[in-house]
């Protein structure tokens, strides 16, 4: 059936649907049919635009006046020689009006044809293509989103599919930040969106109402997050997932073609696909964090540390590069808990974990090894670098000023034991044993110091 159809246009044929292929000089297009015949409704709606109706009304008035002038000129010409000149002037004016009207019509038609398709009213072909391609494109987008490895992949899928589905519009996707207090711009397409880069959920009528909100003109109340005055009609659709508001989809019609009204249903399905995929990704991320993160401190757990250390040792062997680990312990932490309470101890441990995460590299690994012990893995770091970083952390932790419910807490000191690959061991078990031994010696020498495995007493 479609053997002669170019491959790039075969996707416009919905499986099992009835339709006719219309060939133009540019490309093949698909027109939906009703009852076996091509629908004329959209063809007529393209002509029934306000500017076309206004032009037709003016043309009828000019033709009526011209006909009246010709009739009056004919009567004056037959009345006598004295009025022949007047009748000639009236006839000339009538003919001139008709010629001027014809010239105006030709210029108007040339102007309409010369306008870019994007600034004209939505054509029947664009609507037909969207109706034919939309369901298949949404289905494909859903599959790609479910297979996305991370949020960056998901954003690229959304941008590509939105560009194909809403070709005549520009748009953007805003998602809630981690705190949930702001919506932030994640991806956009087309011209720059007429909205702020970030805004509060209460600034969008679609989120307030829980449904799509369309603002087409000055008489409509635009969302507060849109730049005022409204530069173009806008459609906001809430992105929902697992019963929660995840963001908002914004579509704009810079050409003012009136296409947003017909896009409401497609935009809602588009937002639903995004919401479902993002909710699943967030759930997977939560489960993954629960499996590798310590719930109290947010650091990686012991299982993740042991697996990561084996992997980093294998990488260090392959690249012939050093690797260091540092095991730290909060000094006299049992007494701290007995003095200030278990809750205050948990709070202090969380603050120590936050400080450590701020002072290490993104490639370093910080793990909660036991109750008040933390293991740090420093890939591709020499001994001097590991010792320097451990001393910086020791000083920063001791410099913290902690208060719990307005009550000041005492200073926290830590001791470090350092071991290096391959100097102190070639396996994760050997390195951990050497680091634990160095930590025990640091405590024997008086706490609050960094001790290297196999070395003498280190200064504070």
Buried (B, 14 or more C-beta within 10 A) or exposed (E): EEEEBEEEBEEBBBEEEEBEBEEEEEEBBBBBEEEEEBBEEBEEEBEEBEEBEEBEEEBEEBBEEBEEBBEBBEEBBEEEEEBEEBBEEBBEBBBEBBEEBEEBEEEEEEEEEEEEBBEBBBBBBBBBBBBBBBEEBBEBBBEBBBEBEEBEBBBEBBBBBBBBBBBBBBBBBBBBEEEEEBBBBBBBBBEEBBBBEBBEBEBBBBBEEEEBBBBBEEEEEBBBBBEEEBBBBBBBBBBBBEEEBBBBBBBBBBBEBEBBEBBBEBBBBBBBBBBBBBBBBBEEEEEEEEEBBBEEBBBBBBEBBBEBBEBBBEEBEEEEBBBBBBBBBBBBBEEBBEEBEEEBBBBBBBBBBBBBBEBBEEEBBBBBBEEBBBBBBBBBBBBEEBBEBBBEBBEBBEEBEBEBEEEEBEEBBBBBBBBBBBBBBEEBEBBBBBBBBBBBBBBEBEBBBBBBBEEEEBEB
